[in-house]
Amino acid sequence: MKKPKELSSRTKAITPSGIRRLFDLAQKTSGVINFGIGEPDYDTPPFIGEAGKRAVDLGYTHYTPNAGFPELREAIAEKLRTENGIEVAADNVMVTTGATTGLLLSTLALVDPGDEVLIPDPGFVVYEAAVHIAGGRPVGVPLREEEDFRMLPERVNELVTPRTKCIFLNTPSNPTGTVLEFSDIKGIAEVAMDNGIYVISDEVYEKFVYDGAKHYSIASIPGMEELAITVNSFSKTFAMCGWRVGYVAASKRIVDEMIKLQQFTVANAPSISQMACLEGLRNPETKKFVEGMVMEYDRRRRFMVERLNKIPGFKAKMPRGAFYVFANARELGLRSADLAEFILREAAVATVPGSAFGPSGEGYLRFCYATSIKNIEEGLNRIERAVEKLVRKA
């Protein structure tokens, strides 16, 4: 028998997620406190869960249209019009199996081999992988702590070349918690329009903003109608990570191409989950649930930052969005991956190394505060004791 041929080059271009790597290691550690995986610790609201159960009883257990149920697409379009200022109709919306699929299908619809795509550095791990899968070349836009990790229009513009096809935008940001100012959004839109460049805007954390910060959608900027692709999800906002429903909104020209890609991959988002999400959009109790969750995360955010800054070697700025603290740990003198593994081994606490999010993330650790104050306090106490050992050895 001949030796099997090589696997595809696209798979070799992708490295395993640094988030999942630490998550897998954490599963082997007894009594671990997890600040790693970014998932709300709230259960899905009961009225949304009940809608899912009703969907089963009513026979919503079959394939749906590839783009999703029409009534859900219309409800999403209405949400985008009223809350985000994006003038879209149901035909501009496609329901996906979570935002991750939306990000990937958006990239596949836009990017050809050799195209350059600007991605935030540090930025969510899916962006670089999606570009590689499409055969493009990811180009990091370095985000600096002294500039609050904002993706500034002038830095974006400096990296634009004739081969630039697309920009990934993420606000509020995973991993940094940064919320971009309107001037940032408008400036990036101007760069895109001046060069005919598409913008894939990841807005999964739009509701998680604090201290008077506001979320702005780049698709609401006049002139961006043909260039902006808005990607969002119900996973974080409605605490529905396991239900796997997200959505994309863009010009019909782009959405129609993405629907074809979905036809030949996942076919459609889960039917039962779609009906549950529709209830979430329609039920006025959802607003109270989201506001209560954000208020609690605000409390945890403040507690975690204050406590982290009392641990030798850590410096943490107060994030204005999402549910992450991106803490500077350079004073401890270890590579971020080594430090994360040391903390997991010595303190049984899972964090994510900043290097998992790009070269500019080196020297940082990401902490997720979507867990109880009790867990945050205990986890950070453990880290402090472990770091004291590290400092004594040094």
Secondary structure, 3 states (H helix, E strand, C coil): CCCCCCCCHHHHCCCCCHHHHHHHHHHCCCCCEECCCCCCCCCCCHHHHHHHHHHHHCCCCCCCCCCCCHHHHHHHHHHHHHHHCCCCCHHHEEEECHHHHHHHHHHHHHCCCCCEEEEEECCCHHHHHHHHHCCCEEEEEECCHHHCCCCCHHHHHHHCCCCEEEEEEECCCCCCCCCCCHHHHHHHHHHHHHHCCEEEEECCCCCCECCCCCCCCHHHCCCCCCCEEEEEECCCCCCCHHHCCEEEECCHHHHHHHHHHHHCCCCCCCHHHHHHHHHHHHCCHHHHHHHHHHHHHHHHHHHHHHHHCCCCCCECCCCCECCEEEEECHHHCCCHHHHHHHHHHHHCEECEEHHHHCHHHCCEEEEECCCCHHHHHHHHHHHHHHHHHHHHHC
